[in-house]
Amino acid sequence: MTHARFPDPDLQAVHAFLAPADTGAPTDTAEAIAAREGLDLAADIAAVRRRTARAAAARRRSDHGGRRREDPRAREGYAFTVLSRRAGHLRRSELRARAQAWARVGLWPQEMEAWIDAVGVDGAAIARDCRTAGIALSAMNVALDGMRVKQRLRGGEPAFSVLARAAACGRSLSC
């Protein structure tokens, strides 16, 4: 049995293939095995290392949703702009508070705008709860017992209650 020596599965597979069977003798390094077998793996190893480094950098840039991190202030600024167009009657401080709430939901700009259109300028908590419950934005116009999902949510019905109602009707809201 060979021991895992490489974090990259491709390199580990090469090592497992080239390593001698477990005889109790110490195993060679991948480089030594490749040299003994007359293989030039330098270019392949370099490519794998570059790919691994790019993947690690991408993971560092992403948040839990797999989305690219962006400056929260930029997201808040975008939310403020959208909200000021939709709710121009609100004071600047009220707009700022709502923009902060929408920025905390962590949506992409176009997605945020669509959610605001669906659940209203005060709907950041609704959007967050819908995402937690697995209710898709595309399900906002689905009718359940004669009332659309977005009307139920705006009226104060909790997202999980709407989800349970949809399941009872045999409807899926995770479109």
VEXDREN-2710 file (C-alpha; in Angstrom, 1 decimal):
% VEXDREN-2710
k/r/px/py/pz
1/MET/0.0/0.0/0.0
2/THR/1.4/3.4/-0.9
3/HIS/0.9/6.4/1.4
4/ALA/-0.6/9.6/0.2
5/ARG/2.2/12.0/-0.4
6/PHE/0.6/14.6/-2.8
7/PRO/-2.4/16.9/-2.2
8/ASP/-3.2/16.8/-5.9
9/PRO/-5.0/13.6/-6.9
10/ASP/-3.3/13.5/-10.3
11/LEU/0.2/13.4/-8.8
12/GLN/-1.0/10.9/-6.2
13/ALA/-2.3/8.7/-9.0
14/VAL/1.0/8.8/-10.9
15/HIS/2.8/8.0/-7.7
16/ALA/0.5/5.1/-6.9
17/PHE/0.9/3.7/-10.4
18/LEU/4.7/4.0/-10.4
19/ALA/5.4/3.2/-6.8
20/PRO/6.5/-0.4/-6.1
21/ALA/4.1/-2.7/-4.2
22/ASP/4.2/-2.4/-0.4
23/THR/7.1/-4.6/0.5
24/GLY/8.0/-2.9/3.7
25/ALA/10.8/-1.1/1.9
26/PRO/10.7/2.7/1.9
27/THR/9.1/4.1/-1.3
28/ASP/10.9/6.5/-3.6
29/THR/9.8/10.0/-4.4
30/ALA/7.8/10.6/-7.5
31/GLU/10.7/12.3/-9.1
32/ALA/13.0/9.3/-8.4
33/ILE/10.5/6.9/-9.8
34/ALA/10.0/9.0/-12.9
35/ALA/13.8/9.2/-13.4
36/ARG/14.2/5.5/-13.0
37/GLU/11.4/4.8/-15.5
38/GLY/12.9/7.4/-18.0
39/LEU/9.9/9.7/-17.7
40/ASP/10.1/13.5/-18.0
41/LEU/7.3/14.7/-15.8
42/ALA/8.7/18.2/-15.2
43/ALA/6.2/19.9/-17.5
44/ASP/3.3/17.9/-16.2
45/ILE/4.2/18.5/-12.6
46/ALA/4.6/22.3/-13.3
47/ALA/1.1/22.3/-15.0
48/VAL/-0.5/20.6/-12.1
49/ARG/1.2/23.0/-9.6
50/ARG/-0.1/26.0/-11.7
51/ARG/-3.6/24.5/-11.8
52/THR/-3.5/23.8/-8.1
53/ALA/-2.3/27.3/-7.3
54/ARG/-5.1/28.8/-9.5
55/ALA/-7.7/26.7/-7.8
56/ALA/-6.4/27.8/-4.4
57/ALA/-6.5/31.4/-5.4
58/ALA/-10.0/31.0/-6.7
59/ARG/-11.1/29.5/-3.4
60/ARG/-9.5/32.4/-1.4
61/ARG/-11.5/34.8/-3.6
62/SER/-14.8/33.1/-3.1
63/ASP/-17.2/33.1/-0.3
64/HIS/-19.5/30.3/1.0
65/GLY/-21.8/30.5/-2.0
66/GLY/-19.0/30.1/-4.4
67/ARG/-19.4/33.7/-5.5
68/ARG/-16.6/36.1/-6.1
69/ARG/-16.0/38.4/-3.1
70/GLU/-16.6/42.0/-3.8
71/ASP/-16.3/45.1/-1.7
72/PRO/-19.3/45.2/0.6
73/ARG/-19.3/49.0/0.2
74/ALA/-19.7/48.6/-3.5
75/ARG/-22.6/46.2/-3.0
76/GLU/-24.2/48.6/-0.6
77/GLY/-23.7/51.5/-3.0
78/TYR/-25.4/49.6/-5.8
79/ALA/-28.3/48.8/-3.4
80/PHE/-28.6/52.4/-2.4
81/THR/-28.8/53.5/-6.1
82/VAL/-31.5/50.9/-6.9
83/LEU/-33.5/51.7/-3.7
84/SER/-33.3/55.5/-4.3
85/ARG/-34.9/54.9/-7.8
86/ARG/-37.6/52.7/-6.4
87/ALA/-38.3/54.5/-3.1
88/GLY/-37.4/58.2/-3.7
89/HIS/-39.8/59.2/-0.9
90/LEU/-37.5/57.7/1.7
91/ARG/-35.0/59.8/3.6
92/ARG/-31.3/59.3/2.9
93/SER/-30.8/57.6/6.3
94/GLU/-33.7/55.2/5.7
95/LEU/-32.3/54.4/2.2
96/ARG/-28.8/53.8/3.7
97/ALA/-30.3/51.4/6.3
98/ARG/-32.2/49.4/3.7
99/ALA/-29.1/49.4/1.4
100/GLN/-27.0/47.9/4.2
101/ALA/-29.6/45.2/4.8
102/TRP/-29.7/44.3/1.1
103/ALA/-25.9/44.3/0.9
104/ARG/-25.7/41.8/3.8
105/VAL/-27.9/39.3/1.8
106/GLY/-24.8/39.0/-0.5
107/LEU/-26.5/39.0/-3.9
108/TRP/-25.0/39.9/-7.3
109/PRO/-26.2/43.3/-8.4
110/GLN/-28.7/42.1/-11.1
111/GLU/-30.0/39.4/-8.7
112/MET/-30.4/42.0/-6.0
113/GLU/-32.4/44.3/-8.3
114/ALA/-34.7/41.4/-9.3
115/TRP/-35.3/40.5/-5.7
116/ILE/-36.1/44.1/-4.8
117/ASP/-38.6/44.2/-7.7
118/ALA/-40.1/41.0/-6.4
119/VAL/-40.4/41.5/-2.7
120/GLY/-40.0/45.3/-2.3
121/VAL/-37.5/47.7/-0.9
122/ASP/-38.1/46.4/2.6
123/GLY/-37.7/42.8/1.6
124/ALA/-34.0/42.1/2.3
125/ALA/-35.0/39.7/5.2
126/ILE/-37.5/38.0/2.9
127/ALA/-34.9/37.5/0.2
128/ARG/-32.5/36.1/2.8
129/ASP/-35.1/33.7/4.2
130/CYS/-36.1/32.6/0.8
131/ARG/-32.6/31.8/-0.1
132/THR/-32.2/29.9/3.2
133/ALA/-35.4/27.9/2.5
134/GLY/-34.5/27.2/-1.1
135/ILE/-37.2/29.3/-2.7
136/ALA/-36.0/30.6/-6.0
137/LEU/-36.5/34.1/-7.3
138/SER/-38.3/32.5/-10.3
139/ALA/-41.0/31.1/-8.0
140/MET/-42.2/34.5/-6.8
141/ASN/-45.1/34.5/-9.3
142/VAL/-46.2/30.9/-8.6
143/ALA/-49.8/30.9/-7.3
144/LEU/-50.5/28.9/-4.1
145/ASP/-54.1/28.7/-3.0
146/GLY/-55.1/31.7/-5.2
147/MET/-52.2/34.0/-4.0
148/ARG/-48.8/34.5/-5.5
149/VAL/-45.7/33.5/-3.5
150/LYS/-44.4/37.1/-3.4
151/GLN/-47.8/38.4/-2.1
152/ARG/-47.7/35.8/0.7
153/LEU/-44.2/36.7/1.6
154/ARG/-44.9/40.5/1.5
155/GLY/-47.9/39.9/3.7
156/GLY/-45.8/38.4/6.4
157/GLU/-46.1/34.6/5.8
158/PRO/-42.7/33.0/6.7
159/ALA/-40.7/31.5/3.9
160/PHE/-40.7/28.0/5.4
161/SER/-44.5/28.2/5.7
162/VAL/-44.8/29.2/2.0
163/LEU/-42.5/26.3/1.2
164/ALA/-44.6/23.8/3.2
165/ARG/-47.8/25.2/1.5
166/ALA/-46.2/24.6/-1.9
167/ALA/-45.2/21.0/-0.9
168/ALA/-48.7/20.3/0.3
169/CYS/-50.0/21.5/-3.2
170/GLY/-47.3/19.4/-4.9
171/ARG/-45.5/22.4/-6.2
172/SER/-41.7/23.0/-6.2
173/LEU/-40.4/26.5/-5.5
174/SER/-36.8/25.7/-6.2
175/CYS/-37.1/26.3/-9.9
END
